[in-house]
Amino acid sequence: MITQDAIDSAYAFFHQKWRVYEFSHSDGQKDDIEYAISSYVDQMDRDLYERLAHGREAFLQDHTTFPEDMQEALKELSAAVGT
């Protein structure tokens, strides 16, 4: 069972990082954010991750799909949080 706290925490962390990422002009800063999200994903609630990933093993951990993955994750988390 996924707790509301797990959803809220993931949403807050992802939202904060995404707001910086989407307006950043620094590749190094973007890489740091991708690493932070990947590290977060490694320790986050497994049920929540699986729900967000929809079976994709490298969801939020693949550089080539990171922006799309983040937008999708935030859309789902936002709906769950009620924003």
CYANA upper distance limits for C-alpha pairs under 8 A (distance plus 0.5 A):
  1 MET  CA     47 ASP  CA      7.61
  2 ILE  CA      6 ALA  CA      7.21
  2 ILE  CA      7 ILE  CA      7.95
  2 ILE  CA     45 ASP  CA      7.89
  2 ILE  CA     47 ASP  CA      6.81
  2 ILE  CA     48 LEU  CA      6.61
  3 THR  CA      7 ILE  CA      7.11
  4 GLN  CA      8 ASP  CA      6.51
  4 GLN  CA     81 VAL  CA      8.42
  5 ASP  CA      9 SER  CA      6.44
  6 ALA  CA     10 ALA  CA      6.61
  6 ALA  CA     44 MET  CA      8.28
  6 ALA  CA     45 ASP  CA      7.20
  6 ALA  CA     48 LEU  CA      8.14
  7 ILE  CA     11 TYR  CA      6.55
  7 ILE  CA     48 LEU  CA      7.87
  7 ILE  CA     77 LEU  CA      7.05
  7 ILE  CA     80 ALA  CA      7.69
  7 ILE  CA     81 VAL  CA      7.51
  8 ASP  CA     12 ALA  CA      6.61
  8 ASP  CA     77 LEU  CA      8.35
  8 ASP  CA     81 VAL  CA      6.85
  9 SER  CA     13 PHE  CA      6.67
 10 ALA  CA     14 PHE  CA      6.41
 10 ALA  CA     44 MET  CA      8.35
 10 ALA  CA     77 LEU  CA      8.19
 11 TYR  CA     15 HIS  CA      6.26
 11 TYR  CA     74 LEU  CA      7.08
 11 TYR  CA     77 LEU  CA      6.16
 11 TYR  CA     78 SER  CA      7.35
 11 TYR  CA     81 VAL  CA      8.18
 12 ALA  CA     16 GLN  CA      6.59
 13 PHE  CA     17 LYS  CA      6.77
 14 PHE  CA     18 TRP  CA      6.39
 14 PHE  CA     37 ILE  CA      7.73
 14 PHE  CA     70 MET  CA      7.96
 14 PHE  CA     74 LEU  CA      7.43
 15 HIS  CA     19 ARG  CA      6.65
 15 HIS  CA     74 LEU  CA      7.31
 16 GLN  CA     20 VAL  CA      7.32
 17 LYS  CA     21 TYR  CA      6.60
 17 LYS  CA     33 ILE  CA      6.87
 17 LYS  CA     37 ILE  CA      8.39
 18 TRP  CA     22 GLU  CA      6.37
 18 TRP  CA     70 MET  CA      7.73
 19 ARG  CA     23 PHE  CA      7.25
 20 VAL  CA     24 SER  CA      6.46
 21 TYR  CA     29 GLN  CA      8.05
 21 TYR  CA     30 LYS  CA      6.15
 21 TYR  CA     33 ILE  CA      7.34
 24 SER  CA     29 GLN  CA      7.64
 24 SER  CA     30 LYS  CA      7.40
 26 SER  CA     30 LYS  CA      6.81
 27 ASP  CA     31 ASP  CA      6.60
 28 GLY  CA     32 ASP  CA      6.72
 29 GLN  CA     33 ILE  CA      6.80
 30 LYS  CA     34 GLU  CA      6.69
 31 ASP  CA     35 TYR  CA      6.67
 32 ASP  CA     36 ALA  CA      6.67
 33 ILE  CA     37 ILE  CA      6.67
 34 GLU  CA     38 SER  CA      6.56
 34 GLU  CA     60 LEU  CA      8.41
 34 GLU  CA     61 GLN  CA      7.88
 34 GLU  CA     63 HIS  CA      7.90
 34 GLU  CA     66 PHE  CA      7.87
 35 TYR  CA     39 SER  CA      6.58
 36 ALA  CA     40 TYR  CA      6.65
 37 ILE  CA     41 VAL  CA      6.57
 37 ILE  CA     60 LEU  CA      7.62
 37 ILE  CA     61 GLN  CA      8.21
 38 SER  CA     42 ASP  CA      6.83
 38 SER  CA     60 LEU  CA      6.91
 38 SER  CA     61 GLN  CA      5.78
 39 SER  CA     43 GLN  CA      7.39
 40 TYR  CA     44 MET  CA      6.47
 41 VAL  CA     49 TYR  CA      7.63
 41 VAL  CA     60 LEU  CA      8.06
 44 MET  CA     48 LEU  CA      8.07
 44 MET  CA     49 TYR  CA      7.45
 45 ASP  CA     49 TYR  CA      6.81
 46 ARG  CA     50 GLU  CA      6.59
 47 ASP  CA     51 ARG  CA      6.62
 48 LEU  CA     52 LEU  CA      6.74
 49 TYR  CA     53 ALA  CA      6.42
 50 GLU  CA     54 HIS  CA      6.55
 50 GLU  CA     55 GLY  CA      7.07
 52 LEU  CA     73 ALA  CA      6.45
 52 LEU  CA     76 GLU  CA      7.71
 53 ALA  CA     57 GLU  CA      7.72
 53 ALA  CA     59 PHE  CA      5.99
 58 ALA  CA     62 ASP  CA      6.17
 59 PHE  CA     65 THR  CA      8.43
 59 PHE  CA     66 PHE  CA      8.22
 59 PHE  CA     69 ASP  CA      6.90
 60 LEU  CA     65 THR  CA      7.92
 60 LEU  CA     66 PHE  CA      5.92
 60 LEU  CA     69 ASP  CA      6.03
 60 LEU  CA     70 MET  CA      7.03
 61 GLN  CA     66 PHE  CA      7.25
 62 ASP  CA     66 PHE  CA      6.25
 65 THR  CA     69 ASP  CA      6.48
 66 PHE  CA     70 MET  CA      6.52
 67 PRO  CA     71 GLN  CA      6.81
 68 GLU  CA     72 GLU  CA      6.70
 69 ASP  CA     73 ALA  CA      6.55
 70 MET  CA     74 LEU  CA      6.49
 71 GLN  CA     75 LYS  CA      6.62
 72 GLU  CA     76 GLU  CA      6.87
 73 ALA  CA     77 LEU  CA      6.52
 74 LEU  CA     78 SER  CA      6.19
 75 LYS  CA     79 ALA  CA      6.85
 76 GLU  CA     80 ALA  CA      6.89
 77 LEU  CA     81 VAL  CA      6.56
 78 SER  CA     82 GLY  CA      6.40
 78 SER  CA     83 THR  CA      5.84
 79 ALA  CA     83 THR  CA      6.84
